[in-house]
Each structure stands twice: as structure tokens, then as C-alpha cells.
Amino acid sequence: MILRAPLPGKILRRIVPCNENVDRDGEILAMESMKMEILLPAPVAGVVRYEVKEGDCVARGEILARIDPDR
């Protein structure tokens, strides 16, 4: 499963460490867009692998993370 940026903005922090398990709807990333902090939840439970680093500026629709679902 792929998590994409809902808006253009800046990655503030990665809440769950890379290659760790995350629960469905658990917050994994915090980003800033239009001077608001947005917490992004995992769409599925699984192992998170990030495509971005803290401080990166991202465009709308850019891939932020991939989540390998629990089987």
C-alpha cells in the first residue's frame, strides 16, 4: 500500500521508525501544509518503509511511504 501526500508541504517528523510495524489508522507521519500540522495515518497495518526524510518538501500526490501489509 502506498501513502501519498494529500497536499504540498514539508515533512516535520516520522512518527514510526522505518521498518517497524504500524497499526491501521496509526499516525506515521507529520507534515506541515499551509501553516497547519497534518498527521497522516497508515491506511493498512504492516511494515512502514519511508520514501521521504524529515525536512523534505513534497508535492501533492508524491509517495511518502510504502506499507507492506500484514499477511
Buried (B, 14 or more C-beta within 10 A) or exposed (E): BEBBBEBBBBBBEBBBEEEEBBBBEEEBBBBBBEEEEBEBBBBBBBBBEBBBEEEBEBEEEBEBBBBEEEE
